[in-house]
Amino acid sequence: MSTDTAAAHAGTGGGRPFDLDGAWRLHEQVAVRPERFGALLYHYGTRRLSFLRSPVLLTVVRSLADRPTARQACAQAGVRPGELASYRAALASLAESRMICERSGP
């Protein structure tokens, strides 16, 4: 499970760790194209392309807006506790590339 821009750590730019307990969503300028291997994400604003090399990661990304936290989106998608660090790193990479963003409000 990874993205093509996978971070070597679970940070989000400015040295801040990715907040699994925060509310996240897919950025409104990102299009998702499901594939057998996972999905392609294209950001129309930055013109960046990311590969999700896991159908489970695609499920997590798609459910972020429907779950109170990224941790709950991971749990709902079937991510086991031992896998959470890898998914945290992948989500951090997606946040750094602005494919996902924090959401405000409930």
VENSULLIN-V726097 format. One record per run of one state. SS is the DSSP state (A for helix, B for strand, O for the rest). FROM is the first residue (numbers start at 1). TO is the last residue. Records with the same first field share a line. If there is no record, write none. Layout:
# VENSULLIN-V726097
SS=FROM-TO + FROM-TO
This chain:
# VENSULLIN-V726097
O=1-2 + 4-10 + 12-16 + 18-23 + 27-29 + 36-37 + 44-47 + 53-54 + 67-69 + 77-80 + 97-99 + 103-106
B=3-3 + 11-11 + 17-17 + 24-26 + 30-35 + 38-43 + 48-52 + 100-102
A=55-66 + 70-76 + 81-96
